[in-house]
Structures are given as C-alpha cells and as structure tokens.
C-alpha cells in the first residue's frame, strides 16, 4: 500500500467515525504548491478523547498503531503514530491543542478534494504560518512554494497579524520577499 492509499483509508475511517479533523503537513502544503516526496502524513484531530482502539480496528492489520501516546515538542501536541505495515510510511494523528493559533487554524479549515478524497485542510495562510513555526529546512521550502504559487490571493493582513502574535514577523517578511523574488 502506498502513502496516498493509506491516507485515503485514514480519511474514510475518520469520516466514518464522525471525527472532526484536518490533513496538515506536507499534504496540505503540496495542495497549495508543488508535489514533493514524503514518507508521512499528519492529521489534526479536533476531539481529544476519540476511541483510538475503534479507529485501529476499523483500519485493520495493515495499520500498526503505537499504543503509546507521544508528545510532539515543536507544536506541544500529543499524537498517535501509525506505521503502515510493509512500507516506510507512517501517519501521525495529532490532538488539537488549546493554543489560540491552533484553534483558529482548525476553525478556518476548508474542504478540498485530494486524489479523489474530500478532506479538510488548513487555509494556505495557515499552512504558511504553521510551517514557519516548525521551521525545519523542508518547512521553509514549503513556505516559499505556497507563497510563490498563491501570493496574489493570500490574505496578507491575516498573515502579518498572526506572524506578529506568533513572533514570526522577520521570518515571514524574509520568506515573502524570497518567494516573490523567485516568481519575478
């Protein structure tokens, strides 16, 4: 099973369970910019107390759930990790935090179609801001791609307000300038 097939199965299981969620990370940045390789998919689940065992059972033996919750240090969230058996792929299910940006980002999510699946993802502005928070090398590249492809439609006021609240004013300004320079 490839990663996209795995993501489709997770989306179907989350929808069947009636859970509020959004697909984040590389899948959301690729939706708004350029395809790239990845070995994982990340979801934010809006319900902290969902039945992980029921979700595991609905997915079957091809999905190996790590029974231990882990803590994601960059975002301050707890998560479940799922290994796709016989592949290098994994899925992470993050719990929505009570942080203001996480709450707003989740409220603003939008439904799109990716590879034939209807799925909730963050807005392009929220992808940019979250990737600036994570600030790993690939995240920085993703930010440049999302800005370069969407700069004419992006809500710059929203981006600037949240960059200020998140302490990312300089990082956002630098990314914006570099991305705009790349398209001219």
Protein Blocks (a to p, Z undefined) as FASTA:
>chain_A
ZZklmmmmmmmmmmmnopacddehjllmmmmmccdddfbdcdddfbfkbcfklmmmmnom
mlccdfbdcddfknopacdddddehiabdcddddddfbfklmmmmmmpccddeehiacdd
ddfklmmmmmmmnopaklmmmmmmmmmmmmmmpcfklmmmmmmmnopmmmmmmmmmmmmm
mmZZ
